[in-house]
Amino acid sequence: MDELETQLRDLVVANRILAREEVVDAYGHVSVRHPDHADRYLLSCSRSPELVTLDDIVEHTLTGDPVGTEDRTLYAERHIHGAIFEQRPDVQAVVHNHSLAVLPFTVTTTPLRPMFHTAALMGNEVPVWDIRDNFGITGMLVVNMDQGRDLARTLGSNRAALMRGHGCVVAAASVKEAVMCSIYLQVNARLLLDSLPLGEVNYLLPGEVDALRDNLLRPVSMDRAWQYWRMRAGCEDL
């Protein structure tokens, strides 16, 4: 397979994995930057992630327009992806989800920080973006590039950002990395919800986050996790 076909298949698998691990449900989406055109990205048409197939993938410009003729409905929040790809040349994949475990940290003053080793991928800081700050009362969906760019600015150079009362975004150097970070961001949130009532949490130190992240990003580690999640999602044949 050439690089484009590999990316397309991995994108379908990523959708299925995120659904199987309950990071996404009927809503949420994942994209990859086009391997041959840095100013485009690949994202499904508007479908629930568990149902995404190769035929559903649509090539988009960074401003969210389909490349070529497209009569299928597109995700309303595709501007999240384009704005992050536009502002972050290092990013090759983006996940947007509404993880129920993460949501409490979007509406309280308790920060979402890594507390266990595989959560190091999320980084030391996860900022919170509130669409209300610059756009007032809205439907809380990111439906244009101005809103997407504002979210991307809050994300900054971080791996993830929370969206007040909505969910989160994850930006990574590969689709496998984006999936891994999204899964363990959710697991970390669940563990924090269990741990905070028990007392003060002993979070990972910045140096530990850096060391752990480097280890987790090794191909042997990434491939091991990807193969496991791929099998659980029933994608062995993709």
KOLLOBA-891681 format. One record per residue (C-alpha): residue in one letter; x, y, z. Coordinates in steps of 0.001 Angstrom, whole numbers, padded with zeros to 6 digits, always signed. Example, Ala and Ser with C-alpha at 12.3 -4.5 7.8 and 13.67 -1.06 7.14 Angstrom:
<rs>
A+012300-004500+007800
S+013670-001060+007140
</rs>
This chain:
<rs>
M+000000+000000+000000
D+001178+003557-000685
E+001213+006161+002078
L-002187+007618+001185
E-003916+004224+001275
T-002218+003414+004565
Q-003405+006711+006062
L-006948+006131+004836
R-007108+002656+006352
D-005582+003846+009616
L-008150+006644+009725
V-011015+004157+009424
V-009435+001966+012108
A-008976+005009+014357
N-012692+005783+014123
R-013567+002208+015043
I-011077+002092+017931
L-012280+005338+019471
A-015852+004049+019284
R-014932+000665+020794
E-013068+002323+023672
E-016057+004675+024237
V-014068+007841+023652
V-016671+008743+021017
D-020279+007622+020631
A-022647+008770+017901
Y-020656+012003+017805
G-016987+012927+017567
H-014477+012633+014734
V-010835+012059+013854
S-008810+013419+010935
V-005356+013084+009376
R-003376+015546+007304
H-003147+014498+003658
P+000279+012868+003173
D+000745+014458-000266
H-000866+017861+000329
A-000051+019556+003632
D-002814+022099+003023
R-005532+019419+003032
Y-006852+016865+005479
L-008866+013657+005398
L-012049+013334+007440
S-015191+011243+007135
C-018439+012703+005916
S-020986+013101+008703
R-021260+009591+010135
S-021000+008055+013579
P-017390+006898+014053
E-018254+003223+014516
L-019846+003192+011039
V-017073+004949+009081
T-015738+003104+006013
L-013123+003940+003382
D-015847+005229+001075
D-016869+007830+003659
I-013535+009667+003733
V-013607+013149+002195
E-010614+015301+001309
H-010966+018817+002766
T-009119+022094+002364
L-007890+023696+005582
T-010917+026007+005517
G-013275+023017+005546
D-014340+022913+001923
P-014477+019536+000170
V-011990+019022-002633
G-014089+018365-005715
T-017810+017751-005890
E-019387+016446-002678
D-023116+016032-002068
R-022888+014258+001273
T-023369+016109+004571
L-020092+017067+006231
Y-019355+017391+009930
A-020450+020814+011180
E-017330+021008+013381
R-014794+020176+010674
H-013344+023665+011232
I-011741+022361+014423
H-009486+020159+012328
G-008621+022688+009650
A-007775+025429+012131
I-005444+023189+014122
F-003710+021877+010983
E-003383+025481+009788
Q-001745+026739+012996
R+000281+023635+013854
P+002485+022327+010992
D+003748+019622+013371
V+000266+018128+013791
Q-000689+015233+011525
A-003884+014026+013244
V-006693+015581+015279
V-009395+014005+017455
H-012493+015786+018734
N-014617+013932+021278
H-017173+014442+024043
S-015773+011996+026613
L-018101+011925+029617
A-015185+011383+031985
V-013408+014480+030667
L-016430+016797+030755
P-016358+017521+034530
F-012914+019067+034082
T-014265+021446+031432
V-016756+023090+033809
T-014888+023156+037142
T-011672+024746+038396
T-010005+021360+038923
P-007282+021004+036265
L-006903+017833+034216
R-003293+016790+034847
P-001535+013452+034233
M-001453+011204+037287
F-000312+007859+035877
H+002364+006790+033433
T+000517+006174+030155
A-001326+009469+030573
A+001978+011298+030041
L+001075+011699+026360
M-001471+014353+027323
G+001343+016645+028467
N+001736+018722+031602
E-000933+021299+030767
V-004414+020933+029288
P-005928+024405+028826
V-009676+025042+028807
W-011329+026932+025940
D-014695+028629+026408
I-016461+029633+023186
R-018475+032133+025213
D-015405+034274+025935
N-015084+035642+022388
F-018327+034613+020684
G-021000+035115+023340
I-024056+032878+023413
T-023804+030215+020703
G-024920+026651+020097
M-021468+025730+021499
L-020433+024018+018266
V-017354+025172+016357
V-019053+025972+013062
N-016673+028409+011347
M-012969+029122+010975
D-012977+032105+013362
Q-014138+029831+016161
G-011795+027053+015084
R-008812+029383+015054
D-009719+030723+018484
L-009775+027166+019818
A-006461+026422+018102
R-004894+029445+019792
T-005956+028133+023192
L-004544+024719+022317
G-001270+026446+021470
S+001647+024020+021478
N-000137+021617+023842
R-001249+018092+023031
A-004840+018579+024202
A-007349+021278+025106
L-010709+021056+026850
M-013852+022752+025567
R-016145+024126+028268
G-019307+022039+028584
H-018531+020315+025289
G-015531+017976+025167
C-011925+018174+024054
V-009479+018156+021164
V-006278+016144+020837
A-003539+017025+018338
A-000674+014658+017580
A+002102+013748+015162
S+000282+010640+013890
V-003178+009123+013973
K-001924+006292+016194
E-000526+008813+018660
A-003761+010828+018609
V-005795+007705+019362
M-003484+006628+022166
C-003537+010074+023757
S-007333+010329+023486
I-007836+006972+025169
Y-005474+007634+028050
L-006715+011200+028491
Q-010110+009657+029188
V-008668+006969+031481
N-006735+009634+033386
A-009916+011663+033844
R-011742+008623+035217
L-008931+007869+037643
L-008844+011468+038821
L-012578+011422+039472
D-011965+008358+041654
S-008850+009765+043356
L-009758+013387+044125
P-012362+012499+046805
L-009694+010455+048634
G-007309+013335+049187
E-004457+015235+047557
V-003337+013694+044268
N+000357+013039+043643
Y+000591+014056+039976
L+003397+013228+037568
L+006283+015695+037608
P+007211+017502+034362
G+010435+015518+034028
E+008515+012274+034457
V+006015+013343+031789
D+008842+014027+029312
A+010612+010727+029993
L+007429+008684+029872
R+006227+010394+026696
D+009464+009554+024888
N+009125+005913+025897
L+005463+005681+024915
L+006171+007160+021484
R+008668+004453+020561
P+007350+002416+017589
V+007407-000823+019586
S+005142+000750+022211
M+002797+002476+019769
D+002421-000597+017570
R+001725-002853+020543
A-001136-000644+021728
W-002481-000094+018196
Q-002610-003833+017469
Y-004460-004459+020734
W-007073-001766+020154
R-007392-002737+016493
M-008220-006322+017476
R-010756-005176+020084
A-012446-003033+017427
G-012682-005974+015003
C-010451-004339+012394
E-007949-007126+011758
D-008847-007198+008058
L-008440-003462+007436
</rs>
